Structures are given as C-alpha cells and as structure tokens.
Amino acid sequence: MVRAFDPVVNGQVLQFKYNPQNNTFVDILKGSEWNFEGVAINGEMKGKKIIRLPYDERFWFEWVAFHPDTELYITRS
C-alpha cells in the first residue's frame, strides 16, 4: 500500500523518517511521531494532520485493459 502526503504544516516543510518498530514516521525537524493516516500522535505537533494527496498506483496490464488504443513507444539506450 502506498500513500502520499503534502509535508507542509504551518508553513514548515517536514522531512520524515520511517520507524519500523511501531510502523510510524518521525518528522526530523520537530521529532513528532505520525501515523499512517497522516496524524501526529505524539510530540510537539500532536493533533496536527497533513493533507493526503491523491495517488493511484497502477500496473500496465490494468491500464491497457481499459485503454486498449494506448500507443506504446519503446526507446533503446
């Protein structure tokens, strides 16, 4: 599963580091802990929420099934 978020909170651009111990993210600037829904659950920014961006990861076989007339260009390097 993939999710994308706008990392700007109150005009500050946050950078996140994944914490595999509890499946959360820590913002490097403030040290706040964020969950997979984009909500700060601990730290200085607790209660703040980042905006989830639309993102749709697709595979070629899905695309071509619905768009069979898509032209494919192959380049070789």
N, CA, C and O atoms as a Tinker XYZ file with bonds, in Angstrom:
   308  protein
     1  N      0.843000   -1.163000    0.000000    73     2
     2  CA     0.000000    0.000000    0.000000    64     1     3
     3  C      0.897000    1.238000    0.000000    63     2     4     5
     4  O      1.927000    1.278000    0.672000    81     3
     5  N      0.488000    2.229000   -0.756000    73     3     6
     6  CA     1.249000    3.470000   -0.845000    64     5     7
     7  C      0.327000    4.635000   -0.547000    63     6     8     9
     8  O     -0.823000    4.652000   -0.985000    81     7
     9  N      0.824000    5.597000    0.186000    73     7    10
    10  CA     0.094000    6.835000    0.437000    64     9    11
    11  C      1.054000    7.991000    0.247000    63    10    12    13
    12  O      2.250000    7.869000    0.515000    81    11
    13  N      0.527000    9.112000   -0.217000    73    11    14
    14  CA     1.347000   10.309000   -0.421000    64    13    15
    15  C      0.708000   11.469000    0.348000    63    14    16    17
    16  O     -0.514000   11.617000    0.365000    81    15
    17  N      1.544000   12.281000    0.976000    73    15    18
    18  CA     1.064000   13.406000    1.768000    64    17    19
    19  C      1.823000   14.675000    1.410000    63    18    20    21
    20  O      2.973000   14.626000    0.974000    81    19
    21  N      1.161000   15.813000    1.602000    73    19    22
    22  CA     1.818000   17.115000    1.486000    64    21    23
    23  C      2.534000   17.332000    2.817000    63    22    24    25
    24  O      1.871000   17.373000    3.853000    81    23
    25  N      3.859000   17.471000    2.832000    73    23    26
    26  CA     4.607000   17.547000    4.085000    64    25    27
    27  C      4.645000   18.932000    4.740000    63    26    28    29
    28  O      5.413000   19.141000    5.678000    81    27
    29  N      3.838000   19.875000    4.266000    73    27    30
    30  CA     3.876000   21.234000    4.806000    64    29    31
    31  C      2.851000   21.388000    5.928000    63    30    32    33
    32  O      1.665000   21.115000    5.743000    81    31
    33  N      3.331000   21.833000    7.104000    73    31    34
    34  CA     2.472000   22.101000    8.252000    64    33    35
    35  C      2.840000   23.485000    8.783000    63    34    36    37
    36  O      3.991000   23.738000    9.139000    81    35
    37  N      1.862000   24.364000    8.831000    73    35    38
    38  CA     2.081000   25.738000    9.308000    64    37    39
    39  C      3.250000   26.411000    8.593000    63    38    40    41
    40  O      4.037000   27.121000    9.220000    81    39
    41  N      3.364000   26.192000    7.288000    73    39    42
    42  CA     4.427000   26.806000    6.501000    64    41    43
    43  C      5.779000   26.134000    6.617000    63    42    44    45
    44  O      6.736000   26.571000    5.976000    81    43
    45  N      5.885000   25.100000    7.405000    73    43    46
    46  CA     7.155000   24.377000    7.564000    64    45    47
    47  C      7.106000   23.086000    6.750000    63    46    48    49
    48  O      6.124000   22.346000    6.800000    81    47
    49  N      8.171000   22.826000    6.004000    73    47    50
    50  CA     8.255000   21.585000    5.242000    64    49    51
    51  C      8.931000   20.536000    6.121000    63    50    52    53
    52  O     10.095000   20.675000    6.498000    81    51
    53  N      8.191000   19.501000    6.432000    73    51    54
    54  CA     8.719000   18.446000    7.300000    64    53    55
    55  C      9.375000   17.344000    6.479000    63    54    56    57
    56  O      8.992000   17.085000    5.338000    81    55
    57  N     10.359000   16.709000    7.074000    73    55    58
    58  CA    11.003000   15.535000    6.493000    64    57    59
    59  C     10.773000   14.386000    7.458000    63    58    60    61
    60  O     10.911000   14.536000    8.672000    81    59
    61  N     10.422000   13.241000    6.902000    73    59    62
    62  CA    10.043000   12.113000    7.736000    64    61    63
    63  C     11.006000   10.945000    7.608000    63    62    64    65
    64  O     11.602000   10.705000    6.559000    81    63
    65  N     11.131000   10.235000    8.712000    73    63    66
    66  CA    11.938000    9.018000    8.758000    64    65    67
    67  C     11.032000    7.909000    9.293000    63    66    68    69
    68  O     10.349000    8.083000   10.302000    81    67
    69  N     11.038000    6.767000    8.602000    73    67    70
    70  CA    10.192000    5.646000    8.998000    64    69    71
    71  C     10.726000    4.986000   10.261000    63    70    72    73
    72  O     11.930000    4.769000   10.399000    81    71
    73  N      9.824000    4.672000   11.178000    73    71    74
    74  CA    10.173000    3.967000   12.407000    64    73    75
    75  C      9.550000    2.569000   12.344000    63    74    76    77
    76  O      8.371000    2.414000   12.661000    81    75
    77  N     10.318000    1.549000   11.942000    73    75    78
    78  CA     9.759000    0.208000   11.775000    64    77    79
    79  C      9.332000   -0.467000   13.076000    63    78    80    81
    80  O      8.582000   -1.443000   13.044000    81    79
    81  N      9.791000    0.032000   14.207000    73    79    82
    82  CA     9.442000   -0.601000   15.488000    64    81    83
    83  C      7.950000   -0.511000   15.777000    63    82    84    85
    84  O      7.370000   -1.435000   16.346000    81    83
    85  N      7.323000    0.602000   15.386000    73    83    86
    86  CA     5.886000    0.735000   15.647000    64    85    87
    87  C      5.107000    1.215000   14.425000    63    86    88    89
    88  O      3.980000    1.693000   14.549000    81    87
    89  N      5.717000    1.086000   13.236000    73    87    90
    90  CA     5.052000    1.408000   11.974000    64    89    91
    91  C      4.556000    2.852000   11.918000    63    90    92    93
    92  O      3.441000    3.118000   11.468000    81    91
    93  N      5.394000    3.776000   12.378000    73    91    94
    94  CA     5.062000    5.198000   12.339000    64    93    95
    95  C      6.188000    5.954000   11.644000    63    94    96    97
    96  O      7.187000    5.367000   11.227000    81    95
    97  N      6.009000    7.256000   11.529000    73    95    98
    98  CA     7.013000    8.129000   10.927000    64    97    99
    99  C      7.355000    9.227000   11.922000    63    98   100   101
   100  O      6.479000    9.714000   12.637000    81    99
   101  N      8.609000    9.614000   11.972000    73    99   102
   102  CA     9.045000   10.689000   12.858000    64   101   103
   103  C      9.528000   11.827000   11.988000    63   102   104   105
   104  O     10.347000   11.634000   11.090000    81   103
   105  N      8.998000   13.054000   12.270000    73   103   106
   106  CA     9.498000   14.182000   11.496000    64   105   107
   107  C     10.809000   14.650000   12.112000    63   106   108   109
   108  O     10.909000   14.870000   13.319000    81   107
   109  N     11.805000   14.795000   11.254000    73   107   110
   110  CA    13.169000   15.093000   11.683000    64   109   111
   111  C     13.262000   16.472000   12.338000    63   110   112   113
   112  O     14.045000   16.661000   13.269000    81   111
   113  N     12.471000   17.438000   11.860000    73   111   114
   114  CA    12.528000   18.815000   12.362000    64   113   115
   115  C     12.032000   18.938000   13.796000    63   114   116   117
   116  O     12.695000   19.554000   14.631000    81   115
   117  N     10.881000   18.361000   14.086000    73   115   118
   118  CA    10.261000   18.537000   15.403000    64   117   119
   119  C     10.309000   17.295000   16.287000    63   118   120   121
   120  O     10.106000   17.384000   17.498000    81   119
   121  N     10.577000   16.140000   15.687000    73   119   122
   122  CA    10.623000   14.906000   16.465000    64   121   123
   123  C      9.253000   14.331000   16.784000    63   122   124   125
   124  O      9.143000   13.415000   17.599000    81   123
   125  N      8.205000   14.855000   16.152000    73   123   126
   126  CA     6.861000   14.339000   16.398000    64   125   127
   127  C      6.666000   13.013000   15.668000    63   126   128   129
   128  O      7.278000   12.761000   14.630000    81   127
   129  N      5.810000   12.183000   16.227000    73   127   130
   130  CA     5.528000   10.872000   15.655000    64   129   131
   131  C      4.185000   10.920000   14.926000    63   130   132   133
   132  O      3.192000   11.415000   15.459000    81   131
   133  N      4.174000   10.397000   13.699000    73   131   134
   134  CA     2.989000   10.456000   12.838000    64   133   135
   135  C      2.556000    9.053000   12.466000    63   134   136   137
   136  O      3.384000    8.164000   12.266000    81   135
   137  N      1.231000    8.863000   12.376000    73   135   138
   138  CA     0.727000    7.549000   11.985000    64   137   139
   139  C      0.512000    7.478000   10.476000    63   138   140   141
   140  O      0.762000    8.447000    9.758000    81   139
   141  N      0.051000    6.336000   10.008000    73   139   142
   142  CA    -0.126000    6.078000    8.588000    64   141   143
   143  C     -1.287000    6.868000    7.987000    63   142   144   145
   144  O     -1.438000    6.917000    6.766000    81   143
   145  N     -2.103000    7.483000    8.836000    73   143   146
   146  CA    -3.219000    8.323000    8.372000    64   145   147
   147  C     -2.803000    9.783000    8.223000    63   146   148   149
   148  O     -3.603000   10.608000    7.781000    81   147
   149  N     -1.556000   10.116000    8.589000    73   147   150
   150  CA    -1.081000   11.489000    8.465000    64   149   151
   151  C     -1.396000   12.357000    9.662000    63   150   152   153
   152  O     -1.453000   13.581000    9.541000    81   151
   153  N     -1.600000   11.748000   10.811000    73   151   154
   154  CA    -1.916000   12.484000   12.038000    64   153   155
   155  C     -0.756000   12.344000   13.020000    63   154   156   157
   156  O     -0.244000   11.248000   13.250000    81   155
   157  N     -0.350000   13.488000   13.600000    73   155   158
   158  CA     0.704000   13.456000   14.622000    64   157   159
   159  C      0.095000   12.898000   15.904000    63   158   160   161
   160  O     -0.874000   13.443000   16.432000    81   159
   161  N      0.673000   11.812000   16.393000    73   159   162
   162  CA     0.112000   11.140000   17.569000    64   161   163
   163  C      0.928000   11.389000   18.840000    63   162   164   165
   164  O      0.464000   11.103000   19.944000    81   163
   165  N      2.139000   11.922000   18.682000    73   163   166
   166  CA     2.990000   12.253000   19.827000    64   165   167
   167  C      3.895000   13.417000   19.461000    63   166   168   169
   168  O      4.177000   13.654000   18.286000    81   167
   169  N      4.344000   14.134000   20.472000    73   167   170
   170  CA     5.313000   15.192000   20.255000    64   169   171
   171  C      4.692000   16.581000   20.121000    63   170   172   173
   172  O      3.495000   16.769000   20.340000    81   171
   173  N      5.521000   17.530000   19.763000    73   171   174
   174  CA     5.137000   18.936000   19.675000    64   173   175
   175  C      3.965000   19.177000   18.722000    63   174   176   177
   176  O      3.162000   20.082000   18.948000    81   175
   177  N      3.861000   18.391000   17.681000    73   175   178
   178  CA     2.807000   18.596000   16.683000    64   177   179
   179  C      1.597000   17.684000   16.889000    63   178   180   181
   180  O      0.769000   17.543000   15.989000    81   179
   181  N      1.490000   17.075000   18.048000    73   179   182
   182  CA     0.391000   16.155000   18.337000    64   181   183
   183  C     -0.950000   16.799000   17.971000    63   182   184   185
   184  O     -1.235000   17.936000   18.346000    81   183
   185  N     -1.760000   16.043000   17.233000    73   183   186
   186  CA    -3.072000   16.527000   16.813000    64   185   187
   187  C     -3.096000   17.177000   15.445000    63   186   188   189
   188  O     -4.164000   17.326000   14.850000    81   187
   189  N     -1.938000   17.566000   14.937000    73   187   190
   190  CA    -1.865000   18.155000   13.591000    64   189   191
   191  C     -2.062000   17.057000   12.561000    63   190   192   193
   192  O     -1.809000   15.882000   12.827000    81   191
   193  N     -2.515000   17.455000   11.387000    73   191   194
   194  CA    -2.757000   16.492000   10.324000    64   193   195
   195  C     -2.174000   17.031000    9.027000    63   194   196   197
   196  O     -2.320000   18.212000    8.713000    81   195
   197  N     -1.512000   16.155000    8.277000    73   195   198
   198  CA    -1.016000   16.542000    6.961000    64   197   199
   199  C     -2.026000   16.076000    5.910000    63   198   200   201
   200  O     -2.752000   15.102000    6.112000    81   199
   201  N     -2.053000   16.785000    4.798000    73   199   202
   202  CA    -3.041000   16.530000    3.757000    64   201   203
   203  C     -2.609000   15.347000    2.893000    63   202   204   205
   204  O     -1.497000   15.301000    2.367000    81   203
   205  N     -3.517000   14.409000    2.770000    73   203   206
   206  CA    -3.260000   13.242000    1.918000    64   205   207
   207  C     -3.477000   13.645000    0.462000    63   206   208   209
   208  O     -4.490000   14.260000    0.126000    81   207
   209  N     -2.535000   13.301000   -0.388000    73   207   210
   210  CA    -2.610000   13.629000   -1.808000    64   209   211
   211  C     -3.192000   12.464000   -2.589000    63   210   212   213
   212  O     -2.995000   11.303000   -2.231000    81   211
   213  N     -3.916000   12.782000   -3.664000    73   211   214
   214  CA    -4.432000   11.685000   -4.484000    64   213   215
   215  C     -3.289000   10.937000   -5.150000    63   214   216   217
   216  O     -2.389000   11.549000   -5.726000    81   215
   217  N     -3.325000    9.653000   -5.070000    73   215   218
   218  CA    -2.269000    8.826000   -5.649000    64   217   219
   219  C     -2.883000    7.484000   -6.001000    63   218   220   221
   220  O     -3.578000    6.876000   -5.187000    81   219
   221  N     -2.631000    7.034000   -7.190000    73   219   222
   222  CA    -3.192000    5.771000   -7.638000    64   221   223
   223  C     -2.113000    4.996000   -8.375000    63   222   224   225
   224  O     -1.784000    5.305000   -9.520000    81   223
   225  N     -1.577000    4.005000   -7.722000    73   223   226
   226  CA    -0.526000    3.192000   -8.318000    64   225   227
   227  C     -1.172000    2.139000   -9.214000    63   226   228   229
   228  O     -1.980000    1.332000   -8.755000    81   227
   229  N     -0.815000    2.154000  -10.471000    73   227   230
   230  CA    -1.406000    1.217000  -11.427000    64   229   231
   231  C     -0.327000    0.361000  -12.075000    63   230   232   233
   232  O      0.858000    0.695000  -12.051000    81   231
   233  N     -0.761000   -0.732000  -12.643000    73   231   234
   234  CA     0.113000   -1.603000  -13.393000    64   233   235
   235  C     -0.261000   -1.529000  -14.866000    63   234   236   237
   236  O     -1.401000   -1.210000  -15.204000    81   235
   237  N      0.687000   -1.821000  -15.737000    73   235   238
   238  CA     0.444000   -1.747000  -17.167000    64   237   239
   239  C     -0.755000   -2.593000  -17.585000    63   238   240   241
   240  O     -1.583000   -2.125000  -18.367000    81   239
   241  N     -0.874000   -3.824000  -17.088000    73   239   242
   242  CA    -1.970000   -4.693000  -17.511000    64   241   243
   243  C     -3.334000   -4.099000  -17.149000    63   242   244   245
   244  O     -4.314000   -4.330000  -17.858000    81   243
   245  N     -3.406000   -3.341000  -16.062000    73   243   246
   246  CA    -4.662000   -2.683000  -15.712000    64   245   247
   247  C     -4.971000   -1.556000  -16.694000    63   246   248   249
   248  O     -6.094000   -1.430000  -17.184000    81   247
   249  N     -3.956000   -0.741000  -16.972000    73   247   250
   250  CA    -4.141000    0.391000  -17.869000    64   249   251
   251  C     -4.588000   -0.067000  -19.259000    63   250   252   253
   252  O     -5.579000    0.427000  -19.797000    81   251
   253  N     -3.857000   -1.002000  -19.823000    73   251   254
   254  CA    -4.127000   -1.428000  -21.196000    64   253   255
   255  C     -5.482000   -2.143000  -21.311000    63   254   256   257
   256  O     -6.087000   -2.140000  -22.384000    81   255
   257  N     -5.955000   -2.740000  -20.245000    73   255   258
   258  CA    -7.272000   -3.384000  -20.278000    64   257   259
   259  C     -8.384000   -2.361000  -20.489000    63   258   260   261
   260  O     -9.372000   -2.647000  -21.165000    81   259
   261  N     -8.226000   -1.176000  -19.916000    73   259   262
   262  CA    -9.236000   -0.137000  -20.037000    64   261   263
   263  C     -8.939000    0.865000  -21.157000    63   262   264   265
   264  O     -9.826000    1.606000  -21.581000    81   263
   265  N     -7.696000    0.886000  -21.632000    73   263   266
   266  CA    -7.272000    1.824000  -22.684000    64   265   267
   267  C     -6.513000    1.049000  -23.764000    63   266   268   269
   268  O     -5.310000    1.249000  -23.931000    81   267
   269  N     -7.198000    0.168000  -24.498000    73   267   270
   270  CA    -6.500000   -0.701000  -25.449000    64   269   271
   271  C     -5.869000    0.030000  -26.632000    63   270   272   273
   272  O     -5.005000   -0.532000  -27.304000    81   271
   273  N     -6.276000    1.259000  -26.897000    73   271   274
   274  CA    -5.711000    2.013000  -28.024000    64   273   275
   275  C     -4.483000    2.839000  -27.631000    63   274   276   277
   276  O     -4.002000    3.639000  -28.434000    81   275
   277  N     -3.976000    2.661000  -26.426000    73   275   278
   278  CA    -2.793000    3.398000  -25.980000    64   277   279
   279  C     -1.602000    3.045000  -26.865000    63   278   280   281
   280  O     -1.317000    1.876000  -27.123000    81   279
   281  N     -0.917000    4.089000  -27.319000    73   279   282
   282  CA     0.291000    3.871000  -28.130000    64   281   283
   283  C      1.489000    3.707000  -27.205000    63   282   284   285
   284  O      1.654000    4.457000  -26.242000    81   283
   285  N      2.300000    2.743000  -27.501000    73   283   286
   286  CA     3.478000    2.460000  -26.697000    64   285   287
   287  C      4.724000    2.808000  -27.500000    63   286   288   289
   288  O      4.897000    2.356000  -28.632000    81   287
   289  N      5.590000    3.620000  -26.895000    73   287   290
   290  CA     6.851000    4.000000  -27.529000    64   289   291
   291  C      7.987000    3.372000  -26.743000    63   290   292   293
   292  O      8.090000    3.557000  -25.531000    81   291
   293  N      8.826000    2.639000  -27.427000    73   291   294
   294  CA     9.955000    1.976000  -26.786000    64   293   295
   295  C     11.224000    2.626000  -27.293000    63   294   296   297
   296  O     11.443000    2.745000  -28.498000    81   295
   297  N     12.052000    3.042000  -26.360000    73   295   298
   298  CA    13.359000    3.603000  -26.747000    64   297   299
   299  C     14.452000    2.680000  -26.237000    63   298   300   301
   300  O     14.301000    2.017000  -25.211000    81   299
   301  N     15.500000    2.652000  -26.936000    73   299   302
   302  CA    16.642000    1.824000  -26.520000    64   301   303
   303  C     17.833000    2.762000  -26.297000    63   302   304   305
   304  O     18.073000    3.687000  -27.073000    81   303
   305  N     18.553000    2.501000  -25.237000    73   303   306
   306  CA    19.722000    3.351000  -24.954000    64   305   307
   307  C     21.019000    2.653000  -25.254000    63   306   308
   308  O     22.089000    3.232000  -25.070000    81   307
